[in-house]
C-alpha cells in the first residue's frame, strides 16, 4: 500500500512568532486520534524555523521537512544548507526541484537529480517536483515535458532507491494562481508517470511510488483530487498557512484513504 502524505510548504512566509502560533494550532488539531495511521503529515517551514518546528512538533505524529538543500555535502557555499544540517534539526523530508526553484534560481533537472541523490545519502526522503508550464500544456507537450523531467531527475537511480523517493506533480500554471488541474487532468499525468516508471524499472515499480499533486489544493477541492486512484496526497502551498484549511486537506486525505480501502 502506498504512503498517503500531505506536505505543507510554507515557502518564504511566517516569522518566529506567527510560525509558533501556526505550529501550535496544528499540534492541537492534528492529534494521533484525528489522523490515525492512514495519512502522513509533513510541515516544511523556512530554514530559520526548523528548530522551532522540532521543539513544538517533536512529540506529535507530524514530521518536519525542508524546502530546499544544496547538492554538495558541505564546503564554501555561503548561504546554503546541507542535507546533514537538515537531519540534525530533525528533518525527515526535503523538497527538491520546486518550480519556483527552477524558475527563479535556474535549477535544472541535473541539479535536482544531484540534490535528490544527496538527500538519500543523508537519510532524507526527497520530494521531487515535476510539472509543465501553461505554455507547454497549451502546446500539447505536457507528457513530453514530464517524461524528460522524470528521466532527468531520476538519472542513476536503481529500483531500491526509487522506493525511497516521493514525486510531486505540480502543474506550474496552477501554483499560486487559484487555478488547479481538474481531478481528471491530474490523474492522467499521475498515471502517465507510473507507466514511465514501470517501463524504466519493472512492471510494478510505478505502483509503489507515492505521487503527490501540488497546485492550489485547498480544503474545498482536496477530496475530489485525492479520490483519484493515482493521486496519493498533496504538496500544499498557500493553504498550509491556515490551520483550518490545512487540516481540512488532511481530513479529506483520511476520508479518501478510507473510501479507497
RATA-V958577 format. One record per pair of residues at least 12 apart in sequence whose ideal C-beta (glycine too) atoms are under 10 Angstrom apart, sorted by sequence separation. I is the first residue (numbers start at 0). J is the second residue. If there is no record, write none. Layout:
# RATA-V958577
{{I J} {I J}}
This chain:
# RATA-V958577
{{9 21} {44 56} {52 64} {67 79} {68 80} {69 81} {70 82} {96 108} {115 127} {131 143} {132 144} {152 164} {168 180} {173 185} {193 205} {196 208} {212 224} {221 233} {233 245} {29 42} {42 55} {50 63} {52 65} {67 80} {68 81} {69 82} {80 93} {112 125} {114 127} {131 144} {153 166} {192 205} {193 206} {212 225} {220 233} {235 248} {7 21} {42 56} {49 63} {66 80} {68 82} {96 110} {97 111} {100 114} {111 125} {130 144} {131 145} {152 166} {170 184} {191 205} {193 207} {196 210} {211 225} {216 230} {221 235} {235 249} {25 40} {48 63} {49 64} {65 80} {68 83} {69 84} {95 110} {96 111} {112 127} {129 144} {130 145} {170 185} {190 205} {193 208} {212 227} {233 248} {26 42} {40 56} {49 65} {68 84} {95 111} {96 112} {111 127} {129 145} {169 185} {189 205} {192 208} {216 232} {217 233} {232 248} {233 249} {25 42} {42 59} {49 66} {65 82} {68 85} {95 112} {111 128} {129 146} {131 148} {149 166} {168 185} {193 210} {212 229} {216 233} {218 235} {221 238} {232 249} {7 25} {67 85} {95 113} {96 114} {111 129} {129 147} {130 148} {148 166} {170 188} {192 210} {212 230} {216 234} {217 235} {220 238} {233 251} {40 59} {42 61} {43 62} {44 63} {46 65} {65 84} {95 114} {96 115} {108 127} {129 148} {149 168} {189 208} {210 229} {211 230} {212 231} {213 232} {214 233} {216 235} {217 236} {219 238} {233 252} {22 42} {40 60} {41 61} {42 62} {43 63} {44 64} {45 65} {46 66} {65 85} {94 114} {95 115} {128 148} {129 149} {148 168} {168 188} {190 210} {210 230} {211 231} {212 232} {213 233} {214 234} {215 235} {216 236} {217 237} {218 238} {232 252} {21 42} {39 60} {40 61} {41 62} {42 63} {43 64} {44 65} {45 66} {46 67} {64 85} {65 86} {93 114} {95 116} {108 129} {127 148} {168 189} {189 210} {208 229} {210 231} {211 232} {212 233} {213 234} {214 235} {215 236} {216 237} {217 238} {231 252} {22 44} {38 60} {39 61} {40 62} {41 63} {42 64} {43 65} {44 66} {45 67} {46 68} {63 85} {68 90} {93 115} {95 117} {106 128} {127 149} {129 151} {188 210} {189 211} {209 231} {210 232} {211 233} {212 234} {213 235} {214 236} {215 237} {216 238} {217 239} {230 252} {21 44} {39 62} {41 64} {43 66} {65 88} {95 118} {129 152} {145 168} {166 189} {168 191} {189 212} {206 229} {208 231} {209 232} {211 234} {212 235} {213 236} {215 238} {216 239} {218 241} {221 244} {225 248} {232 255} {5 29} {18 42} {36 60} {43 67} {93 117} {94 118} {128 152} {129 153} {168 192} {188 212} {205 229} {211 235} {217 241} {221 245} {224 248} {231 255} {232 256} {34 59} {35 60} {63 88} {65 90} {68 93} {70 95} {93 118} {127 152} {145 170} {185 210} {218 243} {219 244} {222 247} {226 251} {230 255} {231 256} {18 44} {22 48} {34 60} {63 89} {64 90} {65 91} {67 93} {68 94} {92 118} {127 153} {166 192} {186 212} {218 244} {221 247} {222 248} {225 251} {226 252} {18 45} {21 48} {25 52} {29 56} {33 60} {34 61} {62 89} {63 90} {64 91} {65 92} {66 93} {67 94} {68 95} {101 128} {125 152} {144 171} {166 193} {185 212} {217 244} {218 245} {221 248} {224 251} {225 252} {31 59} {32 60} {62 90} {63 91} {64 92} {65 93} {66 94} {67 95} {90 118} {93 121} {95 123} {100 128} {101 129} {184 212} {185 213} {216 244} {217 245} {218 246} {219 247} {220 248} {221 249} {222 250} {223 251} {224 252} {225 253} {226 254} {227 255} {5 34} {18 47} {19 48} {22 51} {26 55} {30 59} {31 60} {62 91} {63 92} {64 93} {65 94} {66 95} {67 96} {96 125} {97 126} {99 128} {101 130} {127 156} {141 170} {185 214} {218 247} {219 248} {221 250} {222 251} {225 254} {226 255} {18 48} {22 52} {25 55} {26 56} {29 59} {30 60} {62 92} {63 93} {64 94} {65 95} {67 97} {93 123} {95 125} {96 126} {97 127} {98 128} {102 132} {166 196} {182 212} {184 214} {217 247} {218 248} {221 251} {222 252} {225 255} {226 256} {13 44} {14 45} {17 48} {21 52} {22 53} {25 56} {26 57} {29 60} {49 80} {66 97} {90 121} {91 122} {92 123} {93 124} {94 125} {95 126} {96 127} {97 128} {98 129} {101 132} {185 216} {217 248} {218 249} {220 251} {221 252} {222 253} {224 255} {225 256} {228 259} {12 44} {13 45} {15 47} {19 51} {22 54} {23 55} {26 58} {27 59} {29 61} {57 89} {67 99} {82 114} {86 118} {90 122} {91 123} {92 124} {93 125} {94 126} {95 127} {96 128} {98 130} {180 212} {216 248} {218 250} {219 251} {222 254} {223 255} {226 258} {227 259} {5 38} {6 39} {7 40} {8 41} {9 42} {10 43} {12 45} {14 47} {15 48} {18 51} {19 52} {22 55} {23 56} {26 59} {56 89} {66 99} {67 100} {85 118} {90 123} {91 124} {92 125} {93 126} {94 127} {95 128} {96 129} {97 130} {98 131} {179 212} {180 213} {218 251} {221 254} {222 255} {225 258} {226 259} {3 37} {4 38} {5 39} {6 40} {7 41} {8 42} {9 43} {10 44} {11 45} {13 47} {14 48} {18 52} {21 55} {22 56} {25 59} {26 60} {46 80} {53 87} {66 100} {82 116} {83 117} {90 124} {92 126} {93 127} {94 128} {96 130} {98 132} {136 170} {179 213} {180 214} {217 251} {221 255} {225 259} {2 37} {3 38} {4 39} {5 40} {6 41} {7 42} {8 43} {9 44} {10 45} {13 48} {15 50} {16 51} {19 54} {26 61} {49 84} {53 88} {54 89} {82 117} {86 121} {135 170} {136 171} {137 172} {161 196} {179 214} {180 215} {193 228} {194 229} {216 251} {2 38} {3 39} {4 40} {5 41} {6 42} {7 43} {8 44} {9 45} {12 48} {15 51} {19 55} {25 61} {49 85} {52 88} {53 89} {70 106} {81 117} {82 118} {85 121} {86 122} {116 152} {135 171} {136 172} {178 214} {179 215} {180 216} {193 229} {222 258} {0 37} {2 39} {3 40} {4 41} {5 42} {6 43} {7 44} {18 55} {22 59} {50 87} {51 88} {52 89} {53 90} {67 104} {82 119} {83 120} {84 121} {85 122} {86 123} {111 148} {115 152} {116 153} {119 156} {127 164} {128 165} {129 166} {130 167} {131 168} {133 170} {134 171} {135 172} {136 173} {178 215} {179 216} {190 227} {192 229} {13 51} {46 84} {49 87} {50 88} {52 90} {82 120} {83 121} {85 123} {112 150} {114 152} {115 153} {116 154} {125 163} {126 164} {127 165} {128 166} {129 167} {130 168} {131 169} {132 170} {133 171} {134 172} {158 196} {161 199} {162 200} {176 214} {177 215} {179 217} {182 220} {185 223} {186 224} {189 227} {190 228} {191 229} {9 48} {22 61} {46 85} {49 88} {50 89} {67 106} {70 109} {82 121} {83 122} {108 147} {112 151} {113 152} {115 154} {116 155} {124 163} {125 164} {126 165} {127 166} {128 167} {129 168} {130 169} {131 170} {132 171} {133 172} {161 200} {166 205} {173 212} {174 213} {175 214} {176 215} {181 220} {185 224} {189 228} {190 229} {48 88} {49 89} {70 110} {81 121} {82 122} {83 123} {108 148} {111 151} {112 152} {115 155} {116 156} {123 163} {124 164} {125 165} {126 166} {127 167} {128 168} {129 169} {130 170} {131 171} {132 172} {133 173} {156 196} {160 200} {161 201} {173 213} {174 214} {175 215} {177 217} {180 220} {182 222} {183 223} {184 224} {185 225} {186 226} {187 227} {189 229} {190 230} {22 63} {49 90} {69 110} {70 111} {82 123} {108 149} {110 151} {111 152} {112 153} {113 154} {115 156} {119 160} {122 163} {124 165} {125 166} {126 167} {128 169} {129 170} {130 171} {131 172} {158 199} {173 214} {174 215} {179 220} {182 223} {186 227} {188 229} {189 230} {46 88} {70 112} {71 113} {108 150} {109 151} {110 152} {111 153} {112 154} {113 155} {125 167} {130 172} {149 191} {153 195} {158 200} {162 204} {166 208} {167 209} {168 210} {169 211} {170 212} {171 213} {172 214} {173 215} {179 221} {181 223} {182 224} {185 227} {186 228} {187 229} {188 230} {189 231} {9 52} {70 113} {71 114} {82 125} {108 151} {109 152} {111 154} {112 155} {128 171} {130 173} {133 176} {141 184} {145 188} {149 192} {153 196} {156 199} {157 200} {158 201} {161 204} {165 208} {166 209} {167 210} {168 211} {169 212} {170 213} {171 214} {172 215} {173 216} {181 224} {182 225} {186 229} {69 113} {70 114} {107 151} {108 152} {112 156} {116 160} {119 163} {130 174} {136 180} {145 189} {148 192} {156 200} {161 205} {164 208} {165 209} {166 210} {167 211} {168 212} {169 213} {170 214} {179 223} {180 224} {182 226} {183 227} {185 229} {186 230} {69 114} {70 115} {72 117} {107 152} {108 153} {109 154} {115 160} {118 163} {119 164} {133 178} {142 187} {146 191} {150 195} {162 207} {163 208} {164 209} {165 210} {166 211} {167 212} {168 213} {169 214} {170 215} {179 224} {182 227} {185 230} {68 114} {70 116} {71 117} {108 154} {118 164} {128 174} {141 187} {142 188} {145 191} {146 192} {149 195} {153 199} {158 204} {161 207} {162 208} {165 211} {167 213} {168 214} {169 215} {181 227} {43 90} {67 114} {68 115} {70 117} {101 148} {141 188} {145 192} {149 196} {153 200} {161 208} {162 209} {167 214} {169 216} {69 117} {70 118} {72 120} {115 163} {136 184} {146 194} {182 230} {41 90} {43 92} {68 117} {72 121} {115 164} {142 191} {146 195} {150 199} {158 207} {41 91} {42 92} {43 93} {68 118} {130 180} {141 191} {142 192} {145 195} {149 199} {41 92} {43 94} {39 91} {41 93} {96 148} {136 188} {146 198} {39 92} {41 94} {65 118} {68 121} {142 195} {7 61} {43 97} {11 66} {68 123} {96 151} {6 62} {8 64} {10 66} {96 152} {7 64} {9 66} {68 125} {95 152} {131 188} {4 62} {6 64} {8 66} {65 123} {130 188} {64 123} {129 188} {64 124} {66 126} {174 234} {177 237} {64 125} {65 126} {168 229} {175 236} {62 124} {64 126} {168 230} {174 236} {175 237} {129 192} {174 237} {167 231} {169 233} {166 231} {167 232} {169 234} {165 231} {167 233} {168 234} {165 232} {167 234} {169 236} {166 234} {95 164} {98 167} {102 171} {165 234} {96 166} {97 167} {99 169} {101 171} {94 165} {96 167} {98 169} {95 167} {97 169} {98 170} {99 171} {102 174} {92 165} {94 167} {96 169} {98 171} {98 172} {98 173} {99 174} {98 174} {99 175} {97 174} {98 175} {129 210} {130 212} {41 124} {43 126} {126 209} {127 210} {128 211} {130 213} {127 211} {129 213} {130 214} {41 126} {124 209} {126 211} {128 213} {6 92} {8 94} {10 97} {126 213} {4 92} {6 94} {11 99} {8 97} {10 99} {8 99} {126 232} {128 234} {126 234} {98 213} {97 213} {98 214} {8 126} {94 213} {4 124} {6 126} {8 128} {2 124} {4 126} {41 165} {39 165} {97 234} {99 236} {97 236} {94 234} {6 165} {8 167} {4 165} {6 167} {8 169} {2 165} {4 167} {1 165} {10 175} {39 209} {38 225} {61 249} {41 232} {43 234} {40 232} {43 235} {38 231} {39 232} {41 234} {38 232} {41 235} {44 239} {43 239} {42 239} {41 239} {42 245} {1 206} {2 207} {4 209} {6 211} {8 213} {40 245} {1 207} {2 208} {3 209} {4 210} {5 211} {40 246} {0 207} {1 208} {2 209} {4 211} {6 213} {1 209} {3 211} {40 248} {1 210} {40 249} {38 248} {39 249} {5 216} {38 249} {34 246} {38 250} {40 252} {29 242} {33 246} {38 251} {39 252} {25 239} {28 242} {38 252} {27 242} {28 243} {34 249} {37 252} {38 253} {5 221} {26 242} {29 245} {33 249} {34 250} {37 253} {38 254} {24 241} {25 242} {28 245} {29 246} {33 250} {37 254} {38 255} {21 239} {24 242} {28 246} {34 252} {35 253} {37 255} {38 256} {21 240} {23 242} {24 243} {27 246} {34 253} {37 256} {38 257} {5 225} {21 241} {22 242} {25 245} {29 249} {33 253} {36 256} {37 257} {21 242} {24 245} {25 246} {28 249} {29 250} {35 256} {3 225} {18 240} {20 242} {24 246} {28 250} {35 257} {37 259} {17 240} {12 236} {21 245} {25 249} {8 233} {12 237} {5 231} {6 232} {7 233} {8 234} {9 235} {10 236} {3 230} {4 231} {5 232} {6 233} {7 234} {8 235} {9 236} {10 237} {12 239} {13 240} {1 229} {3 231} {4 232} {5 233} {6 234} {7 235} {8 236} {9 237} {12 240} {2 231} {3 232} {4 233} {5 234} {6 235} {7 236} {8 237} {10 239} {1 231} {2 232} {3 233} {4 234} {5 235} {6 236} {7 237} {9 239} {10 240} {1 232} {7 238} {8 239} {9 240} {7 239} {8 240} {6 239} {7 240} {5 239} {7 241} {7 242} {7 244} {7 245} {5 245} {5 246} {7 248} {7 249} {5 248} {5 249} {5 250} {3 249} {5 251} {5 252} {4 252} {5 253} {3 252} {3 253} {3 255} {3 256} {0 256} {3 259} {0 259} {0 260}}
